[in-house]
């Protein structure tokens, strides 16, 4: 993948082909080698909604991927009318198909068991459907195990609102169903009060037998939850956190557009000086549902747009610039400056390597590790040998020239 001059964040694009099966190293979500990773992508609208059907499927995952996503979060309402409980086999098949499709695209896939509160007191207890949950996650994890699909993360209860002890009891009943099939699976557990009380698991975590599996979800709607950022940063010091759902609007998807509040959450996810954990996130939403927080408006294709704020700024542009690669398939969609082609030899390398530009021009070369840190920087003209002591691992070589940038993977043995 490559990037243009569009304000992209520090972690350049990587995916399953680079990282492989994920694991927890302490509190940090990490690749197969133990290096920090950051998953960034979109959350769908619920799989059962008629108005978002054209926004699902392989062509849509591919479009997400081309916009820079390395993860798809599949949202599946459980007990809404016409949702999972109305036809479990139908939705299991949809999920299995999506798992296979995302694997072919080298994307990660999060399966969201999406419980919704009642309309009277907003109570939402995953224990109401624990048997159905165990059946679903048992079958899906068995399917993944049988087919070698280790790119799947399991979010076993979205936005509970029933007290943390009830959520914890539910999780400790469902988790072993998954780990019986995939012992090292990454399992994201929703926190109480619609995934806002992220500090409660710090003092009362899930059974330590599952420490290598469990992350805790935090949801952030920038216009509604700015006051929770302090808890979010504090939690990162103690437990593995995944922001499985967020947007720059209110929690109900309406305006206003709180871009600065959203930016501060992104900084907290990425800046290790603020919090000692690179945090992955999924933004809402990918879909044609008419909400301000929809990335695409009305139809799900590459020429669609989205909500404009009162200053003319588009939510489309805001979200697009958060994605690591800032890449689109069609250069007419956005004004991207053409990047400079280059080669790296040898690659893999055990030491010195040469970068050769396709043109005899001046460029700045940066070597970026998987934590997004620049570990080496050098100006070159045409070509140059780089002899920098680097620890074994995967790096991103960034070549910047003419206002644009290109990247390639570098493997150090």
N, C-alpha and C positions, 0 to 999 in steps of 0.2 A: 504494500500500500504506500501511497505518497500523500504529501500534505501541501497545501497552498498557504499563502499568507493570509490566514483568516482567524488569527487569534486562538489557535488550538492550544490545549493544555499540555502539561509536561510529559505525560505518558503517551508515547507514540504507539500506533496501532499494533497489536499482537492478538493472536487468537489461539484456538486449540492446537493448530499445527505448530505453534511455537511453545506453548505451555503444557500441553497434554493434560493428564489427570491432575486436578487440583488437590491440595492438601492444606491443612492448618499447621503452621509452624508457630507455636505459641498462640498468640491472638491474630496472627497475620495470615490471610488467605494467600497461598503461595503456589507456584508452579511445581512440576514434577521434580525439579532440582532444588526446591526450597527457596526460590527467589520470590520476592513480593510481586503480586499481580493486582491489577485493578480491572474488573469487569465493568463495562459501561454499555448500556443499551436501553431498549424501550420495553415498557409493560403494555401488553395489549388490553383492549377492552375485553369483557368476558366472552368466552368462546360461544356462548349461546345466543348472543344478541344478533338479530337479523341485520341491523344496520352496519355491522362491522364484518360480515362474512367475507366481503371482497378484500378486507384488510388482513386476512389470514392466509397461510399457506406458503409454499416454497418461494414463489415470486416475491412475496412481501418480506420474507426473512432475507432474501437476497438484496432487496432494496434497502432494508435496515443496515445490512452489512456494508453496502456501498456507501452509505452515509456515515459509516464509522463504528457501528455497533458490533460488539463481539459476544453479546448475549441477548437472547429473547426471553422475556418473562411471560409465560402463558397464564393468563388470568382465567380461572374457571370457577364461576359462582356455583355454590353447592345446592342451596335450597330455594333460589329464586324461581319463579314460574318458568318452566321449560329449560331449566338449568340441569346440572349433573344428575340430581336424584330422579328426574323425570325419565332418564334414559342412560344409565351408567355405561352400558356397552358402547353406545354411540360416542360418548365423550372419551372413553378409554381409547377408542380407535383414533379419534382426532389427536389425542395427546401422543400416542405411539407414532403416528404418521409425522407429527411435528418434530418429535425427537429424532427420527431418522433423517428428516429433511435438514435440520440444523447441523447434524453431524456431518453430512455431505458438504456443508458450507463452512466447516471448521468453526462453528459458533457454539457457545455454551447455551444451555437451555434450562431455565428455572420453571418448575411446575408449581403453580400457586393454588392451593386448596383454599378457596376464597369464601369464607363465611361472612354473612352480612347480619347486622343487628335487626332486632324486631323493631317495629314502628312505634311501639308504645314507650318503652323505657330504654331502648337502644342496647339491650342486653345481647351479647353474642358469645356463646359458650361452645367451643369446638367439641366438648364432650357429648353434646346432643347427637352428634353423628360420628362417634368414635368408631363404631363397628364398620360403618361405610368408609371411613377414612383408612382404616387398617386394610380393608379389602382393596381399595384403590391403590394405595401406596405399595401394598404387597405385590399386586399384579404388575404395576408399572416398574417397580425395582427389579422384579424377576425378569421382565421383558428386557430391561437394560442389561442385566447381568448375562442373560442368554445370548445377547447380540453384541456384547462388548462395548456398549454405550456408556462410557465413563465421563461424558461431558455434561451430565445432568445434575442439577442441584434441586433439592426438594424443600419447598416452603410449605410446611405442614399445617399452618393455620394463620391466615391473613386477618389482621385487625380484630383479635378477640377483645371482648369487654366484659370480663366476668371475674376478675381478680387473678393475680399472677399464680397463686397456688393451684387454681383450677387449670390454668394453661399448662403449668409445669407437670401436673399429674397426667394430663392428656398427652403431652409430648413424650413423657417417659413410657407411655403405653404404645405409642405409634412408632417411635424411633427404632426399637428392636425389630419391628416388622421389616423395615428398610435395611437395616444392617445385617439381617439374616441373609439377605441376597447380595448386598454390596457393603461389606464391612467398613470400608473407608469413605462412604458417601458423605458429601457435605449437605447438612440438613439445617435449614434456617427456621428458627422458631419465632413466631410472632410474640411481641410483648403486649402487656395489658394496655387498656385505654386506647385502642386503635393503633397500637405500636408506637405509643408516645412515651410510656413509662420505661425507658430504656435502662434506667439505673436499678430497677428492682432485681434483675438477675445477677447483678454484681454481688449482692449480699445473699442471694438465694439461687444459685445457678442450677442448671440441669445436672442430674447425676453425673459425677466425674468419670464414670465408665464410658461416657460418650463425649468426653472432652475433645477428642480428635475429630469429631463429627459436627459439633453444634456451633452455629453462629446465631446471633440474635438480631431481629429486624427492627429497624427504626424507620418511621414514615415521617416525611417532612413536606408540608405544604407551606410555601414561603410566606404567604400573606397571613397565615393562621398560626404558625408554629415557631416563629422566630425566637420566642422566649425559651424554647427547648434546646437551643444550640449549646448552651452551657452543659446540660446533662449529656448531650451527644458527645461532646469533647471529653468529658469526664469518663463516660462509659468506655471510650476507645482505649483508655489507659488500663482497663481491667478485663474486658471481655471482647471476643470477636464480633464485630458489628457489620451488618449489611444493610444499606439503605435500599430496600427492595421496592420502594414506591415514593416518588416525590414529584413536585412540579413547582413552578414559579407563580402559582395562583392560589386561590383558597382551596380548602379541602374538598369542596363540592365541584371543583372545576371551573368556577366562575371567576371574574375579575375582581380587583385590578391585577395588573402585571407587576409583581414584586421582584424585579430582576436582581436588585442589589441583595436582598435577603437570600435569594437563591444562590447568588455568587458566594456569599459567605459560607453557605453549607458546602459548596464545591471546594472551596479553599480548605475547609476543615477536613474534607475527605482526602485531599491530596498533599497537604503541607505537613510534613512530619515534625516541624518545629511547633506547630499548634497541637497536634495529637500524634501519638506514637504508632499510628497504624494507617496504612493506605486503605481506604474504604471503597468498596465497589458500590455501584448504584444502578437502578433502573428508573427511568423517568416516564411519567405518564403524560399523555398516552398516545399509543399508535392506533389510530382508528379514525373512522369517518363520522363518529358521533359528534354532534354539534355542541362542543364545549370549547371554551377558550383554551383549555389545556391540551386540546388535540393538536398533535404535531402537523398533521395534514388535514385539510379542510374539505369536507364533502366527499371527495373521492381519494383513493389511495394510489396515487401514481406520482412519478418523479416531477411532474410539473405543477402539482398542487401546492397551495400555500397554506397559511394559517393566520390566526388572530393577529391584528395589528393593535399596538397600544396607542395612547392618545398623542404620542409624538411620531407615529408612523413606523415604529420599530416592530418587526415581526417576531412572534414567538418561534417560528420556523428558524430564523437566523440565529436567535439566541441559543436554541437547543443545538442546532447544527455546529455552532462554534465550540460547544462543550465536548463534542465527540473527538476522540484522539486523532483520527486521521484527517478529518475535514475533507473527505473524498466523496465525489459524486460521479456517477457514470457518464453524465452528459455535461460537457463544459458550458453549454448554453444555459444551464439551470442557474448557476451562480457564477460570478466573475472571478474565476480562479486563474492565477498567473501560471503559465506553463513552467514546470519544474525541470531541473537539469538532470539528465541521465548520467549515470556513472557506474563504474565497475569496481569490485574489490577482489584482490588476489594476493595470496591464497585465502580462501574462505571455505571451510574453517582454517584457523591459523593457530599456531602455538606461540606467536611472538609478532615479529614485524610483518606488516602487510602494506600493499600499495593501493591507493585510490587514484583512479584515472577518470577524468571527466570526458564526456563526449565532445566537448568544445574546449578550446584553449582560452578559458576565461578564469577570472579570479573568483574564488568561493571560500566560504568558511565551513570547516568540517567540525562537527561535534560528535563525540562518542557518548551515548546515553545508556545508563544501566537500567535494569527492569524496575527500579524504584523511581525512575524519572530524573535521576541525578546526572548532570554532565560531568563525566570523569576525565575528559580530555577535549581540547579545542585547538585547532590549528588552521591558519590560512594557507591555501594552496593556489597555484596557477597551473591549470592543465592536469598535472598529476603530481603526486608526492608519496614518498614512503613515510609511514607512521610507525614509530617504534616506541610503544607505550606499554609498560608492564600492567597487564590486566588480569584479574583473577578469572579462572575458568567460568564460563557462563555464556548467556545470550545477551548481546548488546544491539542497540539501534544506532546506525551511522546516519547522521543527518547532514546533508550538504545543502547549504543555503547560498543562493545567488540570484541576482536579478529580481529580488523581491519575492522569490518563491523558494520552495524547499522540496527535496526528495529524500526518501529514507530507504535503507536496506538493512536486513538482518546481518549481523556479524556473529559468528560462533568462535569463541576462544576455547581451545582445548586445554 
